[in-house]
Amino acid sequence: MRTYLVDGTNAVRRGDYDPRFPMVEEARTEGLLLKVSALAAESSARVEIEIFFDGPRRQFQVRPGAPVRVRFALDGDADAAILGSARRLLNSGKGVVVVTQDGGLAADVEAEGGRSMRIGEFLDRLRGGTA
């Protein structure tokens, strides 16, 4: 089983993100969670996916039965939470892939012995059943 730790805040804020419109971010977050959970539920790949967001806990839906868990960094630093989870998994002998567009986070995970990939590649792998 492969574990993916997804930098959710980073994924929804890429592209034409504008911080002046928080409702757009919430809609993008819902869209990301529904897309990832649907692809994961339909995939033949055996995966665990944890999607991390900055800030306070909010209510979002994922597809029932999907191997997706949503986590919030209450202290506001999802990158630190992702890196901490990656270290814990790596120290217990498990492999981990961090999904992020953030080059600094990717470098930190790779320095710890983990792997990283960008969100587009991750979604393609889920679609293709190769995640």
KOLBAKOL-646050 format. One line per 3 residues: for each residue x, y, z of N, C-alpha, C, CB. Coordinates in nm, 4 decimals, m for minus. Atoms other than C-alpha are relative to their C-alpha. Glycine has a CB too. Layout:
// KOLBAKOL-646050
X:Y:Z:X:Y:Z:X:Y:Z:X:Y:Z  ...
//
This chain:
// KOLBAKOL-646050
0.0848:m0.1177:0.0000:0.0000:0.0000:0.0000:0.0896:0.1243:0.0000:m0.0967:m0.0004:0.1229  m0.0768:m0.1239:0.0108:0.1313:0.3433:m0.0931:m0.0757:0.1122:0.0711:0.0262:0.0367:m0.1494  0.0604:m0.1137:m0.0695:0.0683:0.6510:0.1213:0.0403:0.1293:m0.0695:0.0425:0.0029:0.1492
m0.0208:m0.1321:0.0590:0.0280:0.9926:m0.0372:m0.0417:0.1049:0.1017:m0.0800:0.0164:m0.1335  0.0298:m0.1149:m0.0849:0.0419:1.3104:0.1695:m0.0116:0.1199:m0.0937:0.1114:0.0225:0.1119  0.0281:m0.1043:0.0988:m0.1171:1.5883:m0.0331:m0.0061:0.1366:0.0672:m0.1322:m0.0291:m0.0738
0.0008:m0.1389:m0.0444:m0.0505:1.9567:0.0226:m0.1237:0.0657:m0.0616:0.1332:0.0757:m0.0413  0.1279:m0.0439:0.0536:m0.4163:2.0486:m0.0266:m0.0091:0.1499:m0.0193:m0.1097:m0.0446:0.0895  0.0048:m0.1458:0.0126:m0.3832:2.4202:0.0379:0.0794:0.0439:m0.1211:0.0539:0.0684:0.1270
m0.0844:m0.0315:0.1136:m0.1034:2.4375:m0.2157:m0.0697:m0.0369:m0.1308:0.1340:m0.0726:0.0115  0.0686:0.0451:0.1216:m0.3087:2.2424:m0.4712:m0.1146:0.0927:m0.0389:m0.0529:m0.1414:0.0192  0.1140:m0.0851:0.0350:m0.6159:2.4644:m0.4476:0.0411:0.1438:m0.0282:m0.1024:m0.0024:0.1113
m0.0450:m0.1376:0.0223:m0.4136:2.7856:m0.4527:0.0882:0.0160:m0.1224:0.0740:0.0488:0.1200  m0.0829:m0.0144:0.1205:m0.2207:2.7123:m0.7714:m0.0815:0.0648:m0.1111:0.0551:m0.1377:m0.0465  0.0698:m0.0583:0.1142:m0.3053:2.8727:m1.1010:m0.0448:0.1417:0.0268:m0.1187:m0.0841:m0.0369
0.0519:m0.1366:m0.0089:m0.5287:3.1771:m1.0866:m0.0586:0.0334:0.1370:m0.1050:0.0212:m0.1055  0.0476:m0.0245:m0.1365:m0.5793:3.1786:m0.7089:0.0085:0.1488:0.0339:0.0818:m0.0826:0.1016  0.0033:m0.1393:m0.0441:m0.6776:3.5175:m0.5681:m0.0463:0.0021:0.1456:m0.0944:0.0871:m0.0912
0.0352:0.0055:m0.1418:m0.6718:3.5513:m0.1863:m0.1135:0.0940:0.0402:0.1203:0.0317:0.0818  0.1099:m0.0910:m0.0330:m0.9361:3.8256:m0.2005:m0.1358:m0.0697:m0.0043:0.0000:0.1183:m0.0956  0.1271:0.0698:0.0166:m1.2022:3.5623:m0.2706:0.0025:m0.1347:0.0728:m0.0309:m0.0205:m0.1494
m0.0074:0.1250:m0.0758:m1.2097:3.3045:0.0111:m0.1069:m0.1026:m0.0403:m0.0126:0.0299:0.1472  0.1027:0.0946:0.0422:m1.5321:3.1522:m0.1221:0.0473:m0.0824:m0.1199:m0.1296:0.0742:m0.0346  m0.0556:0.0738:0.1132:m1.3454:3.0553:m0.4385:0.0921:m0.1096:0.0518:0.0764:0.0948:m0.0965
m0.0891:0.1010:m0.0576:m1.0856:2.8764:m0.2272:m0.0813:m0.1145:0.0598:0.0913:0.0629:0.1077  0.0835:0.1056:m0.0585:m1.3589:2.6879:m0.0404:m0.0595:m0.0883:m0.1100:m0.1130:0.0615:0.0863  0.0560:0.0778:0.1111:m1.5200:2.5823:m0.3705:0.1082:m0.0861:m0.0654:m0.0643:0.0938:m0.1050
m0.1104:0.0778:0.0566:m1.1830:2.4732:m0.5080:0.0372:m0.1164:0.0929:0.1230:0.0908:m0.0244  m0.0311:0.1053:m0.0958:m1.1188:2.2763:m0.1893:m0.1009:m0.1137:m0.0125:0.0010:0.0558:0.1438  0.1036:0.1025:0.0171:m1.4506:2.0940:m0.2214:0.0208:m0.0770:m0.1301:m0.1401:0.0640:0.0016
m0.0228:0.0654:0.1281:m1.3771:2.0235:m0.5876:0.1182:m0.0954:0.0034:0.0215:0.1031:m0.1068  m0.1180:0.0859:m0.0111:m1.0304:1.8848:m0.5113:m0.0322:m0.1261:0.0789:0.1157:0.0756:0.0663  0.0312:0.1157:m0.0835:m1.1604:1.6589:m0.2356:m0.0929:m0.0972:m0.0717:m0.0630:0.0451:0.1312
0.0909:0.0883:0.0731:m1.4439:1.5242:m0.4484:0.0719:m0.0713:m0.1136:m0.1187:0.0793:m0.0547  m0.0734:0.0615:0.1111:m1.2129:1.4632:m0.7452:0.0942:m0.1087:0.0496:0.0788:0.1060:m0.0772  m0.0972:0.0970:m0.0510:m0.9411:1.2900:m0.5444:m0.0711:m0.1206:0.0606:0.0921:0.0656:0.1046
0.0667:0.1136:m0.0634:m1.1844:1.0799:m0.3426:m0.0721:m0.0880:m0.1027:m0.0996:0.0496:0.1051  0.0646:0.0793:0.1046:m1.3785:0.9722:m0.6548:0.1036:m0.0831:m0.0755:m0.0769:0.0914:m0.0977  m0.1040:0.0736:0.0709:m1.0597:0.8773:m0.8401:0.0589:m0.1114:0.0872:0.1105:0.0955:m0.0452
m0.0571:0.1004:m0.0903:m0.9213:0.6939:m0.5357:m0.0970:m0.1158:0.0221:0.0368:0.0639:0.1346  0.0999:0.1050:m0.0221:m1.2463:0.5042:m0.4785:m0.0127:m0.0910:m0.1217:m0.1362:0.0621:0.0332  0.0146:0.0766:0.1233:m1.2549:0.3921:m0.8419:0.1295:m0.0684:m0.0432:m0.0485:0.0902:m0.1103
m0.1298:0.0516:0.0408:m0.8848:0.3096:m0.8667:0.0216:m0.1419:0.0504:0.1110:0.0907:0.0504  m0.0368:0.1347:m0.0429:m0.7542:m0.0437:m0.8525:0.1264:0.0018:0.0858:0.0202:m0.0908:m0.1216  m0.1215:m0.0128:m0.0797:m0.4399:0.0853:m0.6841:m0.0355:0.0009:0.1483:0.0777:0.1284:m0.0381
0.0189:m0.0020:m0.1449:m0.4079:0.0279:m0.3114:0.0755:0.1185:0.0568:0.0478:m0.1330:0.0656  m0.0604:m0.1239:m0.0480:m0.3470:0.3699:m0.1654:m0.0695:0.0490:0.1261:m0.0054:0.1077:m0.1082  0.0535:m0.0820:m0.1083:m0.3968:0.5790:0.1439:0.0358:0.1428:m0.0353:0.0573:m0.0423:0.1423
m0.0240:m0.1388:0.0360:m0.4338:0.9507:0.0854:m0.0411:0.0883:0.1167:m0.0770:0.0388:m0.1292  0.0295:m0.0994:m0.1032:m0.4111:1.2214:0.3490:0.0189:0.1364:m0.0646:0.0924:m0.0176:0.1280  m0.0054:m0.1333:0.0607:m0.4917:1.5728:0.2299:0.0017:0.1028:0.1124:m0.1214:0.0243:m0.0971
m0.0239:m0.0964:m0.1077:m0.3606:1.8523:0.4513:m0.0368:0.1413:m0.0451:0.1475:m0.0049:0.0453  0.0357:m0.1397:0.0254:m0.4958:2.2062:0.4736:0.0476:0.0862:0.1153:m0.1527:0.0158:m0.0200  m0.0333:m0.0988:m0.1015:m0.3771:2.5144:0.6578:m0.1284:0.0451:0.0683:0.0758:0.1211:m0.0619
0.1107:m0.0667:m0.0671:m0.6024:2.6699:0.9170:m0.0937:m0.0902:0.0765:m0.0771:0.0740:m0.0979  0.0933:0.0713:m0.0874:m0.8997:2.5680:1.1259:m0.0771:m0.1095:m0.0746:m0.0980:0.0985:0.0624  0.0797:0.1110:0.0527:m1.1057:2.2546:1.0768:m0.1268:0.0546:m0.0643:m0.0352:m0.1016:0.1122
0.1226:m0.0351:0.0708:m1.3855:2.2896:0.8247:m0.0658:m0.1284:m0.0462:0.0283:0.0953:m0.1205  0.0741:0.1184:0.0423:m1.6511:2.0499:0.7040:0.0030:m0.0132:m0.1521:m0.1452:0.0062:0.0504  m0.0023:0.0312:0.1426:m1.5869:1.8983:0.3617:m0.0384:m0.1459:m0.0167:0.1402:0.0291:m0.0630
0.0425:0.1361:0.0293:m1.7237:1.5856:0.2017:0.1018:m0.0695:m0.0894:m0.1382:m0.0002:m0.0661  m0.0742:0.0861:0.0919:m1.5267:1.3024:0.0473:m0.0915:m0.1162:m0.0336:0.1370:m0.0497:0.0622  0.0833:0.1121:0.0428:m1.6731:1.0091:m0.1368:0.0063:m0.1116:0.1039:0.0450:m0.0523:m0.1388
0.0010:0.1093:m0.0983:m1.7836:0.7390:0.1090:0.0784:m0.1204:m0.0512:m0.1444:m0.0416:0.0329  m0.0781:0.1175:0.0347:m1.5495:0.4423:0.1103:0.1331:0.0304:m0.0661:m0.0789:m0.0864:m0.0888  m0.1276:m0.0369:0.0625:m1.2635:0.6345:m0.0507:0.1099:m0.0020:0.1056:m0.0089:0.1407:m0.0675
m0.1109:0.0041:m0.0962:m0.9225:0.5875:0.1124:0.0635:0.1381:0.0182:0.1066:m0.1009:m0.0461  m0.0438:m0.1388:m0.0108:m0.8987:0.9617:0.1744:m0.0351:0.0537:0.1377:m0.0642:0.0871:m0.1103  0.0210:m0.0632:m0.1295:m0.8567:1.1430:0.5029:0.0416:0.1461:m0.0100:0.0796:m0.0733:0.1120
m0.0271:m0.1436:0.0023:m0.8688:1.5205:0.5460:0.0567:0.0407:0.1350:m0.1289:0.0817:m0.0333  m0.0631:m0.0453:m0.1229:m0.6393:1.6827:0.8006:0.0218:0.1502:m0.0067:0.1335:m0.0735:0.0240  m0.0193:m0.1448:m0.0097:m0.6060:2.0408:0.9196:0.1141:0.0303:0.0949:m0.1292:0.0701:0.0470
m0.1096:m0.0440:m0.0860:m0.2961:2.2074:1.0597:m0.0527:0.1178:0.0804:0.1292:0.0392:m0.0834  0.0638:m0.1024:m0.0822:m0.4565:2.3998:1.3421:0.0915:0.1166:0.0304:m0.0479:m0.0600:0.1282  m0.0950:m0.1097:m0.0234:m0.1386:2.5995:1.3954:0.0261:0.0787:m0.1283:0.1325:m0.0547:0.0558
m0.0104:m0.0735:0.1251:m0.1659:2.7105:1.0322:0.1135:m0.0416:m0.0898:0.0134:0.1416:0.0286  m0.1160:0.0386:0.0799:0.1376:2.5268:0.8980:m0.0144:m0.1436:m0.0498:0.1292:0.0154:0.0817  0.0204:0.1336:0.0561:0.0334:2.2332:0.6808:0.1319:m0.0628:m0.0440:m0.0967:0.0063:m0.1182
m0.1283:0.0557:0.0437:0.3882:2.1965:0.5461:0.0698:m0.0729:0.1140:0.0906:0.1108:m0.0546  m0.0625:0.0646:m0.1158:0.5191:2.1178:0.8955:m0.0735:m0.1296:0.0354:0.0011:0.0958:0.1216  0.0780:0.1207:m0.0294:0.2354:1.8687:0.9508:0.0294:m0.1092:m0.1023:m0.1508:0.0320:0.0017
m0.0319:0.0971:0.1048:0.3076:1.7000:0.6175:0.1385:m0.0589:0.0229:m0.0077:0.0656:m0.1393  m0.1358:0.0477:m0.0232:0.6795:1.6780:0.6897:0.0064:m0.0895:0.1231:0.0959:0.1178:0.0155  0.0035:0.0835:m0.1195:0.6098:1.5413:1.0384:m0.0616:m0.1369:m0.0274:m0.0775:0.0700:0.1100
0.0623:0.1275:0.0357:0.3781:1.2730:0.8990:0.0920:m0.0826:m0.0886:m0.1338:0.0235:m0.0707  m0.0939:0.0710:0.0873:0.6311:1.1862:0.6299:0.1127:m0.0621:0.0815:0.0576:0.0952:m0.1064  m0.1076:0.0531:m0.0856:0.9062:1.1456:0.8902:m0.0475:m0.1202:0.0802:0.0517:0.1089:0.0953
0.0546:0.1102:m0.0796:0.6845:0.9261:1.1074:m0.0134:m0.1260:m0.0847:m0.1366:0.0386:0.0595  0.0169:0.1161:0.0886:0.6004:0.6975:0.8147:0.1355:m0.0563:m0.0435:m0.0832:0.0387:m0.1239  m0.1317:0.0455:0.0431:0.9589:0.6839:0.6900:0.0754:m0.0677:0.1136:0.0811:0.1170:m0.0541
m0.0678:0.0603:m0.1156:1.0923:0.6096:1.0393:m0.0580:m0.1358:0.0377:m0.0084:0.0932:0.1193  0.0601:0.1302:m0.0282:0.8493:0.3178:1.0659:0.0177:m0.0964:m0.1181:m0.1491:0.0167:0.0327  m0.0328:0.0885:0.1114:0.9822:0.1731:0.7388:m0.0995:0.0025:m0.1151:0.0115:m0.1382:0.0498
0.0992:m0.0094:0.1071:0.6936:0.2797:0.5168:0.0431:0.1054:m0.1010:m0.1399:0.0336:0.0572  m0.0275:m0.0977:0.1041:0.7262:0.4603:0.1883:m0.1051:0.1091:0.0016:0.0055:m0.0669:m0.1373  0.0934:m0.1123:0.0033:0.5652:0.7968:0.1382:0.0304:0.0862:m0.1218:0.0086:0.0841:0.1309
m0.0117:m0.0944:0.1109:0.5005:1.0295:m0.1525:m0.0747:0.1259:0.0410:m0.0568:m0.0600:m0.1350  0.0631:m0.1277:m0.0301:0.4314:1.3961:m0.0853:m0.0367:0.0665:m0.1314:0.0934:0.0914:0.0852  0.0521:m0.0635:0.1208:0.2171:1.5689:m0.3464:m0.0085:0.1491:0.0270:m0.1399:m0.0586:m0.0410
m0.0058:m0.1439:m0.0229:0.2983:1.9391:m0.3675:0.0616:0.0702:m0.1197:0.0798:0.0315:0.1269  m0.0652:m0.0869:0.0983:0.3932:2.2220:m0.5989:0.1116:0.0786:0.0677:m0.1027:0.0964:m0.0658  m0.0951:m0.0751:m0.0809:0.6126:2.3630:m0.3189:0.1375:m0.0671:m0.0064:m0.0491:0.0105:0.1468
m0.1332:0.0566:0.0167:0.9773:2.3044:m0.4115:0.0749:m0.0198:0.1305:0.0802:0.0872:m0.0893  m0.0667:0.0136:m0.1292:1.0983:2.3611:m0.0558:m0.0474:m0.1217:0.0763:m0.0221:0.1234:0.0831  0.0548:0.1168:m0.0678:0.8650:2.1013:0.0925:0.0446:m0.1278:m0.0702:m0.1535:0.0075:0.0052
m0.0440:0.1176:0.0762:0.9501:1.8560:m0.1863:0.1450:m0.0341:0.0324:m0.0161:0.0243:m0.1514  m0.1419:0.0224:m0.0309:1.3233:1.9020:m0.1182:0.0175:m0.0544:0.1412:0.0798:0.1303:m0.0162  m0.0092:0.0479:m0.1380:1.2740:1.8524:0.2568:m0.0390:m0.1474:0.0096:m0.0895:0.0845:0.0920
0.0461:0.1398:m0.0038:1.0814:1.5272:0.2026:0.1027:m0.0912:m0.0658:m0.1374:m0.0147:m0.0703  m0.0998:0.0817:0.0694:1.3367:1.3973:m0.0451:0.1271:m0.0141:0.0830:0.0331:0.0609:m0.1364  m0.1172:0.0070:m0.0875:1.6186:1.4804:0.2002:m0.0218:m0.1017:0.1122:0.0309:0.1387:0.0595
0.0346:0.0975:m0.1047:1.4373:1.2576:0.4531:m0.0109:m0.1420:m0.0559:m0.1322:0.0394:0.0672  0.0096:0.1330:0.0612:1.4228:0.9691:0.2018:m0.1340:m0.0296:m0.0650:0.0272:m0.1036:0.1025  0.1299:0.0186:0.0642:1.0698:1.0183:0.0713:0.0029:0.0449:m0.1441:m0.1078:0.0752:0.0750
0.0135:m0.0438:0.1389:0.9449:1.0954:m0.2759:m0.0991:0.1152:m0.0057:m0.0460:m0.1172:m0.0921  0.0977:m0.1064:0.0198:0.7526:1.3899:m0.4120:m0.0457:m0.0020:m0.1450:0.0594:0.1387:0.0377  0.0508:m0.0193:0.1354:0.5383:1.4635:m0.7149:m0.0949:0.1176:0.0018:m0.0706:m0.1279:m0.0538
0.0895:m0.1141:0.0139:0.3283:1.7468:m0.8451:m0.1440:m0.0499:m0.0091:0.0371:0.0849:m0.1247  0.1410:0.0378:m0.0059:m0.0508:1.7484:m0.8210:m0.0499:m0.0560:m0.1330:m0.0843:0.1199:0.0403  0.0441:0.0491:0.1303:m0.1016:1.6987:m1.1958:0.0397:m0.1453:m0.0231:0.0573:0.0867:m0.1102
m0.0470:0.1380:0.0137:0.1082:1.3820:m1.1996:m0.0788:m0.0932:0.0912:0.1500:m0.0094:0.0318  0.0766:0.0804:m0.0952:m0.0724:1.2528:m0.8920:m0.1402:m0.0310:m0.0540:m0.0101:0.0729:0.1352  0.1338:0.0212:0.0550:m0.4156:1.3029:m1.0500:0.0046:m0.0926:m0.1212:m0.0638:0.1341:m0.0384
m0.0146:0.0886:0.1157:m0.2954:1.1374:m1.3725:0.0203:m0.1444:0.0445:0.1176:0.0452:m0.0881  m0.0241:0.1359:m0.0502:m0.1699:0.8371:m1.1755:m0.1261:m0.0602:0.0608:0.1125:0.0007:0.1040  0.1276:0.0502:m0.0534:m0.4991:0.8076:m0.9893:m0.0936:m0.0391:m0.1132:m0.0673:0.1060:0.0898
0.0859:0.0302:0.1151:m0.6908:0.8247:m1.3199:0.0416:m0.1283:m0.0703:0.0023:0.1154:m0.0990  m0.0516:0.1156:0.0731:m0.4666:0.5619:m1.4747:0.0140:m0.1257:0.0831:0.1312:0.0334:m0.0580  m0.0122:0.1177:m0.0869:m0.4700:0.3278:m1.1760:0.1428:m0.0370:0.0339:m0.0658:m0.1168:m0.0643
m0.1414:0.0276:m0.0271:m0.0923:0.3576:m1.1314:0.0509:0.0735:0.1230:0.0842:0.0378:m0.1198  m0.0402:m0.0750:m0.1194:m0.0900:0.5558:m0.8081:0.0634:m0.0927:0.1014:m0.1202:0.0724:0.0624
//
